[in-house]
Amino acid sequence: MIIAIDFDGTIVEDRFPDIGEMKPGAREVINRLYAEGYTIIIWSCRNGINKARAIEWLVRAGIKFHYFNQSCADNVKKYGSDTRKVYADLYIDDKGVNPLPGWDELYRIINDLNIV
């Protein structure tokens, strides 16, 4: 399963262009999903220097991910293109219709989906 996770407001408090404090449980749950074999894409409106700062922050914070603002190489090859919107099976974003639940609840929801 490919999971695309928004950066500002989801992994960290939204303080763009600065980087806010990490949301409680974000590192632990993202790294657990990564370790369990999920493909993690961090997606964001950040580009240029702000994208570089976010990637540097993620690495320093010890958050594991496969891609940042890009689709998985296998899907690009499979479909013959790389669109602006990253392809994922699940998107986690604070801008959804409902308020974003905490990271422990997100982990429970993902596991309840039972999608491989």
Protein Blocks (a to p, Z undefined) as FASTA:
>chain_A
ZZdddfehplpccfbfbdcdddehklmmmmmmmmnopacddddfbecjllmmmmmmmmmn
opacfbehiacfklmmmnopacfbdcdfbdcdfkbmbdcddfklmmmmmmmnopZZ
